[in-house]
Amino acid sequence: MSSRAVPSALTEALARQPMLAFAVLVGSRATGQAHEQSDWDIALQWSPRMDEWTAMGAVECLRSELARALQVEASQVDLIDLRRANLAMKASAAEEGVLLTAPDAMAWEHFLQRTWRELEDHYWAQQHAA
């Protein structure tokens, strides 16, 4: 999905989140394979100043807000906290994701560098495992 196809209501709702470092559209809507019933998969990186419990509450509030903005049921909005995501999800966000907002551009750049480094280590370990 190109940035032109992302609903402005989505990016505006994300921009109103003061503790959000960046948000990335992932899944079928990011790769252009979505159909009318596809859900909205959005990977989030919160500010490091936000603790885990506060982040969990913020995710649920944001899910409701995004559902209203997109005019869909909350069950059609999947939010992924990148602090707890596995390497495959991080790689998907880094390689196929569509950046929706990045008030903290350095956090996005650090995420990309860290994810690519972890992928490199993973593939090296696979090839050189005893």
N, C-alpha and C positions, 0 to 999 in steps of 0.2 A: 504494500500500500504506500503510495506516495504521501508526502506531508500534505498535499492539496486535498487528499481524500479523507483526512482525519477531521472529524467534526470539530468546529471551533468551540462548541460547548464543552467538549472533552478537555481540550487544552486550557480553556479558561478555568474550569473547575480545578484542574491540577495546579494551575498558577496561583490559586488562592490558598494553597497549603504552605504555610510559612516554614515548616520543618522538613519539607521534601527537598532532597538534594537533586534528584532527577527521576524521571519516569520514562519507561520504554514500552512501546506496544510490541507484543510478541505473539507468536502463534499464527493462525491462519489469516487473521486480519493484517498482520505485518507482511506476510509472504504473498498476499494477493490470492489466496486460495479460499477465502471466506465465502460463505453463502448466507442467505438471509437469516438463518437460525444460528449462525456461529456466535459464540460468546466473545466477550472482550477480555483478552488476557493482557494484563499490564504489570510489568515488573517495576518495583519501587525500591529506591534507596533513600532511606531517611537520614537526616542529619545525625552524626555520631553523638550529638548532645541528647538525642532522644533515647530513653531506655527502652528495653524490650516490652515491658508492660504498657507503656504509653504508646508505643508503636502498634501493638496489637489493637488497642482501642481506636487509634487513628485510622488503621486499615478498615475497620468495620464502618466507621463514620464516613470515610472516603468512598467505600463501596456504595453506600446509600446515595451519597451525593452524585457519584458518577452515573448510577442507574437513572436518577432523575434527569441528569443532563443528557444522557443518551436515549432516554425514554424507553428503557427496557426494565425487566425485572432484575432485582439485585442478584438473583442466582445466575444471571448471564454476565456478570462482571467478576472475573477472577483476578485477584490481586496477589502478586508474589513478592514477598519481602526478600530482596536479594541478599540480605545479611544471613538468612537461613537457607538460601537456595543451594542446591547441589551444583556441581561443575557443569553438568549438561545444560541446566537452565541458564546459568551465567553465560555459557558459550552461545546459547541461542539468542540471548539478549544482545550480546556483543556483536555477533556476526550477522544476524538476520533482523534484529529489532529496529524499530523506527523510533527515534528519540522524540518524545512528546514535549518535554520541558526539562530544562537543566539550569535552574537558578544558580547552582553551584557547579560551574563548568569543570572545575578541577576535580570534583568528586567523580564526574563521568569519565574524565581522562584517566584518573587513578583506577577506576573500576575496569576500564578496558585494558590497561597495562597489567593489572593484577590477574585478570581472567586469562589473557593470552599467555602470561608467564606460567600460570597453573596448568593450562592446556599443554604447553611445551613440556613441562615437567612430567605430566601424565603420559604423553606419547613417548618421551624418552624412557620412562620407567617401563612402559609396555614393551619397547623394543629391546631393552637391555636387562630385563628381569632374569634372574638366574634360574 
